[in-house]
Amino acid sequence: MASIVTILLIVSLVLGGGGVTVAAAQTSLPDQPLYVVKTWSETVRTSVTTSEQARLDLTLELAERRSAEMQAMLQAGQTPPEAVQAGFQSQID
């Protein structure tokens, strides 16, 4: 019985902790460590969106997000990474 409780506790911590990490990553910028988690969660979100209209709306939302990120970096005197610029261009296309 103790081993089942331990396994359930570990699974809940991993899943719960993952959700907290994804939530915390949503405000990260390209030069921050959690940015990879943010873009990964966006990719997953896009891939599970089944409606074509909803996918288009989400893509536009993400393009606006990339634009805001690049503006924030430029205002801070930093140059957005090439990958972010390319991702933005891809979403626009």
Buried (B, 14 or more C-beta within 10 A) or exposed (E): EEEEEEEEEEEEEEEEEEEEEBEEBEEBBBBEEBBEBBBEBBEEBBEEBEEEEEBEEBBEEBBEBBEEBBEEBEEEEEEBBEEBBEBBEEBEE
